[in-house]
Amino acid sequence: MTDKINAFKNNIKDKKVSVIGIGVSNRPLIHFLAENGAVVTAHDKKTEQELGDAAQELIQKGIRLVLGEDYLNGIDGEIVFKTPGLRFDHPALTRARQNGAHITSEMEVFFELCPASIIAVTGSDGKTTTTTLIYKMLSEAGLKTYLGGNIGTPLLSRVEEMKESDYVVLELSSFQLHTMKTSPQVAVVTNITPNHLDYHKDYAEYIEAKKNILSFQNQDGTAVLNLDNEVTAGLVKEAKGRVMTFSKKHVSADIYFDGTDIFVSGKKVLAARDIQIPGQHNVENYMAAIGAVYTLVPEEVIPIVAKTFGGVEHRIELVRELGGVKYYNSSIDSSPNRTKNTLNVFSQPVVLIAGGKDKGIPYDEIGKPILDHVKTLILIGATSQVIYSAVKAEMDRQNKKIPVFFETDYEAAVRRAKDAAAPGDVVLLSNASTSFDMFRNFEERGNLFKELVNRL
């Protein structure tokens, strides 16, 4: 056990600690703090009944719960672990800070204590697939690797088992990066486009949060950056250490795709035909992953992973084929840009189910890709009208019409899609919006879609 971990455990012993959020990601943190002598209060908007067994388990361990609509009132911890989705300047946290509390997060403490090398990935699109690819490449090379951040297991509770020779691969959101004061040894930024503007004050703040992944690197750090994205290309000059660029347009990039193969410094390392997951955006994800691991793994590992990795659940996931129609779940598509990329994968006519919670981002550009690929559009959720407005404007521009249906529940939407599809078509769930109008997360949304499709 490192001196840092010992010092942290000694510091939290007998201290009052408040943890905001009792979701799956925070529960191991709560247990870790309590087991090391902290006096823990856990806060959550859900009621005891809604939390069910999770609440009972915490109560039995002597953890105080503050639940319901007023869960943020009276935060009294000397140390406060905030959930990523709660802004650092929320009035409740400001009050706690004024009362002398130290505000932090599970991820910030993990960065401080982790003895292993950290590779972290952020971006508006492609984070999860790129993070998973890096993890698989390192694991295939025989390196002890942990997967965490927005995916995998919360890692603070596992930090004691990690060694300096190990690797940690993290997917980090702008929420997590917003207040970070440490950067990973290897920072990957897949792309930056408008996103999460319901959380951030504006696009500029969102960009600054993403840039934090590089802000605290030194000359020993590595930045992997996309030259084809205006914002990430601009970060090249801000990087303090080694830079690995990737591109489908610029031959001068360190990692370049010529339309057929991926090259690193002029040497072919992967044929696109070996990549099992469909779509040009996944070629970019491979380039980003290669940039992160190229000096760490043997080259032959890269095609091995490409030929065997079938994709991440809820990302252009084939659910079933029924009556000559293929049903795909891409519930992860929480922005118009993601849905555009997903639609570009398919050459077949698409019956699209879209809509969800609005993140305050523009939808103007979704109209053209929908009209280019979609034969029938089925809209559901809070963004139905804003998506329809973009599609209607594009229909007027092109003097072209497609059928558009509005549904109030997913069972009706899936039935409508089945009726609209013909053999050779694709039925696609790609929401272009978050899930929080109807679901706890995109996984729950995707799982319901799969369940309904498998019942057909």
N, C-alpha and C positions, 0 to 999 in steps of 0.2 A: 504493500500500500504506500502511495506516495505521501510525502510530507504535506502537500497541498490538500489531499483528501482528508488526512488526519486533522489538519488545521480547520477545515470546513466542518467536520463532524464535531470537533470540540467547540466551534463557534455557535453551532445551532443547538447544542445540548442545553436544555432548560429554557431556551428562548421561546417567546411567543411568536409563532409563524402563521401567517394567513396565506392560504392558497385559494386563488380565484379560479373556479371551474373544477367540476368533478367529472369531467369527461374521461374517456378511456385513456387519453394521453397523460392526464394529470394524476390518475390513481396510483401508479407506481411511485410517483414523486411523493405523494402524500404518505404512503406506507414507508418509504425510505426515510423521510424526515422524522416520522413518529418512532420508527425503530431505532433511530439514532438520538433519541432523547428530546426532540423538539416538542413543544406544546402546540399542537396543530389545530387551527380552526379552518374548515373548508367551506367555501362559499359557492353557491350555485343558484341560478334562476329557477331551476327545476324544483319541484316539491319532493318531499320524502317518498311519496307514492310514485311519482314519475321516475325517480332514481332506483326504486325497488331494492333489489339485493345489494347493490353497490352502497346504498345509504346504510343498510343494516350492518354490513361488514365493517364500515368505518365507525359506526356507533359502538359496535362491540369492541373495537380497538381503542376506545376512549377518545375518539376524535370528535370535537364539537362541530356541529353543522349549523350554518346559517343559510336558510333556503327561502325560495319564493321571490316575489317581486322586489322586496326590499333587501335582497341579499348583499348589496354593496354598502348598506348603512353600517356605520360603526366598525369599520375595519380597524382592528387594534393590534395587529402584529408588529413586532419590532422589525421583522423581515416579511415582505409581501412578495409572493410569486404570482405575477399576473398571467392570465391566459393570453395567448398571442392576439386574439380578436378584440381585446380591450385596449383602447388607446392609452398611451402613457400619460396624456394630459386629461384623462377623464376626471371630473370633479372629485370622485371618491378617492382616486389615487393621489390627487393633488392634496386633499385633506390629510391623507395618511402620511404623505411626504412632509407636510408642514408639522405634523405631530412627531416627526423624527424617524419615521419608518424608512428602511432601505428597500426600494422597489427593484425587483429583478425578475427573472424568468427561469424556467427549467433549462432552456437552451443557453442562456448567458452563463449560468453556473456551470453547465456541462463543458462549455468552451474553456472556462478557467481551470477546470479540474482534469480534463481528459489528457492522459499521457500519450495516446496514440496520435498518428498523423491524421488530420481531418481534411477530407475533400468535400466541399459543399457546392451545391447546385441551386441557382435561382434563375428566374426568368418568368415571362408572362405565359409562355407555352413550352411544353416539352420537358418540364422539370422532372416529373415522376419517371418517365421512360428513360431519360438520360441518367438520372440517379441510379435506377435499377440496372442499367447497362454497365455503369462503372462498377457497381457492386459485383455483378456477375463476372466481369472481366478479371477483377482482382481475386475473386474467389476461385475462378477457373485456374488462375496462376498459382494457386496454393497458398495465398496470403490470408491470414486471419483477418476477417473484415466484418464490421458491424454496419447495419443499415438503420437509419433513423431520421429524425426531423419530422416532416409531415407524413412519412411512411415508416413502416417497420415498428419496432418496439421503442418506447421512451427510454433513453439511454442513461440518464443520470443514475438510475438505480443499478446500472450495470458497470459503472465507471471503475469500481474496485477490481474487476476482473481483467481490465484492459492493460496491455503492455505497450511500451514505446515502439515495438516492432509491428504492432497491429495498425489497421486502417479503419477509419470511420467514414462512411459516406452518408451525407445528410442532404435532404431536400429542404430548402429554407424559403419561406414566404416573405413578402415585404413586411408582414406583421411582425415576424420574428426578428427580421433584420433592422427594423426601425430604430431600436434602441441599443443595438449591439455595440460593444466596445472592443471586440476582438474579431479578427478575420481568420479564415481557414488557411492552411498551408497552400492548398489548391482551390481556387475560386472559379467556378464555371458560371457564365451568364449566357443562357441560350438565346435570349432576345428580350426586348422591352417594348411593349405596346400598351396603350391605355387599359388599365385594369384596376379593380378594387377602389373605384372612385367614390363608392359609398362609405369607405373607411378613411381614405386619405383626403386631405383638404383639397388637393388638386393633383394634376398629373406630375407637376414638378416635385411635389413631396413624395409621390410614389417612386419616381426615378431616384431621388436621393436615398430613399430607403433601400432600394435595390443596390445602389452603388456602395452601400455600407459593407457589402460582402468583400470589397477590395480595400476599403478605407484604412484598415489597420494592418495590412500586409507590409512586410519589409522586402528588402532586395532578395531574400531567400524564397519569397512566395512566387506562385505561378498563377497567372490569370488566363483563362481560356475564354476567348471572346469571338462573337459572331460579326464578321465584317459586312454581312449583308443586311444588318439591321442598323439604322442610322444612330440610335442611341448607344448601342453596345460598341459600334465602331468608334464612337467618340471617346469611349473609355480607354482605348489603347494608350493614348498619351497620358492618362492619369495613373496607369498601373506603375507600381514601384519596383516590381521584380520582373521575372521572366514572363513573356507574353506568348501564348499560342493562339493564333487566329485561325478561323475556319470559314470557308466560303464556297458557294456554288457559282460565284460570279467573278471573283478576283483570283487570277492564277498565281498572284504573288503571296496568297495566304499560306501559312504553314501547313494547313490541311485543306485540300482542294478536291472538289468533286467535279469531274469532267462530263458528267451525264451518264457515265457507265461505271467508273471506278473511283474509289477514294484514295488519294495520294497523301503521304506525309513527306514533306521536303523533297518532292519529286519521285518518291518511291511508292509503288502501288502496295496498299496494305489490305484493301477489301473491295471485292466486286459487289456492286449494288444488288446483283441477282441473288447473292447469298443471304441478303437480309429478308427474314421471314415476315416481319411486320410491314404492312403496306403503307405507301404514302411517301412523297418527297420530303415531308417534314421529318420523317423518321431517318432519312439519310442525314439530315442536319443533326438529329439527336445522336446518331452514331459518330459523326465528326466531332461533336462536343465531347462525347465520352472518350473517344480516342485521344483527344488533346489532353484529357485529365490523366490518362493511364499510360501514355506511350512510353515514358521512360521507366515505368514500374513493372510492366509485364512483357513476356516474350510476344513477338508479333503474331505467332501462330494462334495465340489465344483469341485474337479479334475475330477471325472468320469462324472459329469454333462456336463462339457465343452467337454470332449472327445466324448461323445455320440451325441453332437449337432454340433460340429465344423466340417464343410465340407471342409475346406482348404482355401487357399488364392488364389486369381485370378492369373493366369499365372504359377501356380505350380501344375503340374499333374492335370490340370483342364479338366474335361470331357466336350468337346464341343458339341458333338452329336453322335448318333449311326445311321449309314446309311448302309443299305444292309448287316447287320450283322457285320459291321466294326465299332469299337469305335475310335473316333478321340480325341486326348488329346493335350492340349496346355501347354507346360512347358517352355515358352520363358524365364523364369527367369534363366534357366540353362546356365550360362555364363562361365562355366569352365568345363574341361573334367571330373573332379571329380563329379560335380553335375549331368552331363549326365550319368555317370556310376551309381550313386545312383538311378537315375530315371529309367534307363533300368532294374536295379535289382528288381524293383517293379513288372514287368510284367512277367508272365509265358507264355503268348501268343506270337506268332510270331509278330515282330515289323517291320513296314515300317518306317524308321527314316529319318526325315528331319533335317539336321545339318549344321553348318557353320555360320560364322560371322566375326567380327573383332578379330584380334590376340592381346592378352594381353601380349605376350612375355613369356608365360608359356609353359612347355613341354606337348606334346600331346601323347607321346609314349604309355602311359597306356590306352588310349582310344580304341586301336585296339582290345584287347581281349573282353571287355564287348560288343562291337559292334558285333563281330563275334559270341559271345555266344547267343545274343538275337535278332539280326536283320536279317531279310530275304532279305530286299532290302534297300540300302542306297542311299539317295538323298542328294547331297551336293550343297550348295549355299553360296556365299559370299567369303570373303578374306581368310578364313582358309580352304577352300575346299581342297587344295592340301596337306596341312600339315596333315589334318585328313585322307585324302586318303592314304598318305604315311604310317601312323601308321597302318591303316587297311590292306594295301597291305602287309606290313611286317608280320602282324599276319596271313594273308591268306597263305603266303609262309611258315610260321612256321608250320601251322596246315595242310597244303596241302588241303585247303578248299576254295571255292570261293562263294561270294555272288554278285548279280548284283549291280553295282554302277553307278549312273547317276549324271551328272553335269548340273545344271539349272542356268539360269541367273536372273530369277525373281520368286517371290513366287506363282504367279498364275500358272505358268508352273510346279513348284514343287508340289503344291497341286494336280493338275491334274495327274501328274506322280504317286503320292502316291495313289490316288484313283484307277488308273489302275493296280497298283502292288498289292493292298490288296485284300484278299479273306475273305469270311465270317469267323468270329472267330479271325481275325487279329486285331492289333492295329496300327493306324497311329499316330505317335508321333512327335511333334515339340519339340526338345531338342537340342539346338544349340551348346553346349560346347564352346561357344564364345560370346563375347558381341555383341550388336546390332548396334554399332556406324558406321559400314561401310555403312549401308543403312537406319538406323532409328535414331530418337532422343533418344530412350530408349527401353528397352525390352517390356514395355507395348504396345508401338506402334506396335512393331513387332508381339506380341501375338494377338493384336486386329485385325491386318490385316489377320493373319492366321485364326482366328475365323470367320471373315467376309467371307473369301474365302471358308472355309469348309461349312458354312451355306448356301452358294450359290450353292453347288453341287447338 
